[in-house]
């Protein structure tokens, strides 16, 4: 009986910790990077791989996909795209999962499910599936 209670408590703690951890870190991104023209857009003088690593290090995404020098971080209901800036560095953009999936379909479409088909609940591939 004691073991069953311990297992249930552990499962509850793990479930509670994971739910907010998959929210996009919008306020952290806005506070950390420079605002850019466009809605939900920021810039950094650092390369895309470094910026994507910083964002993922702050809050782990559900999945990550890299295509050439473009990096996509999938959170519960959003996608963060870190792409090369026009004058070097990086451009960071946040889109809803549905809009991001449509916008960056050529890079993420065959790896992440279409919206409405488990789009917000699907975790994606396991370790090493980031397409580096």
N, C-alpha and C positions, 0 to 999 in steps of 0.2 A: 504494500500500500504506500509506504514512504517513497519507494522508487518511482511509482506512478505519479505521485504528487510532484516530485522533483523534476521529472521529465515534462510534465504539463507546465510547470513554472518556467522552465528553460525555454520551451517552445513559445510561450507567451512573451517572454522577454525578447527573444530573437525576432518575433513577428513585429513587436512594437518598435524595435530599433530600426528595422528595415524600411518601414513605410515612409517616414519623412526623409530618409537618406537618399531616396531616389527622386526628390524634387530638384528641379534645375536650380543651380546657385545664382540666380539672377542678381540679387542685391550684392553678392560678393563680387561678381563680374563687374557690375557697374561701379563699385567702389575701388576695384583694383586696376581697371583698364581705362583708357581715355575714350570718352564719348566720340562717336563717329556720325557722319551724316547717315540718315536712314533710321528706320524704326528698329529698336532693339539691336543696335550695332555699336561695336567698340573697336579700338585698335590697340596694338602693342608693337613696340619696336623689335620684339623677339620673334624668332621663327615659329611657324605654326606648330611644329611638333613640340616645342618647348612650352608654348602657351596651352596647348591641349593637355599636356602633362600636368601643368600647374592647376588647371581647372579640375581635371580628374583626380588630382591629389587632394584638392580641397573637398570635393564631394564625388564619390565614385559613381560613374554612370552604370546603367544596366548593361549597356553594350557599347563597344567602340569600333569604328570602322575607319580605316585609312585608305585613301585612294590617291596615289601620287603624293602631292604635298598638301592634300586636303584632309582634314581630320574631323570626324563626326562623333559626337558624344550623345548617346541616347539616354534620356532620363524618362521618368514615368510618363509624362505628357508632352515632352518637348525634345527638340534636337538642338544641340549647340554645334554650329559649324565654325571651324577655325581654318581659314584659307589664307593664301598669300595676299598681302596688301598690295595696292597699286604701286606704292613707292617703297617696297620692302616691308619687312615686319609681317604682321598678321592683321586680319580682319576677323572679328568674332561676331557671330550673329546667332540669335535665338529665335526659333520658330516653334509653333505648336507641332506636335507629332504629325498631324494630318498634312499641314501646309509644308513642313520640312520634308516629309516623305515625297510629296509631289515635286517640290522644288529641286531636291537633290536625288531624284529617283535613279539617275544613271549611276550614282555612286553607292546608294544604300538600298535601292529597290529590290534587288535580288537577294539581299542579306537579311533585311528586316521585313516583317510582315506588313502588308498593306493595312492602312487604318480601317478599323472595323472588323479585322480578322485577327483579333488578339493583339492589336497594335499597342495598347498601353499595358497589357499584362504579360506579353511575351518577353522573355529574358534574353533570347539570342543565343549564339553559340558559346561554347565553353572557352577556357583559356587557349590563347593562341589563334582564335578565330578573327582577330582584329584586322587581318589583311594588310599586314605591314609591308 
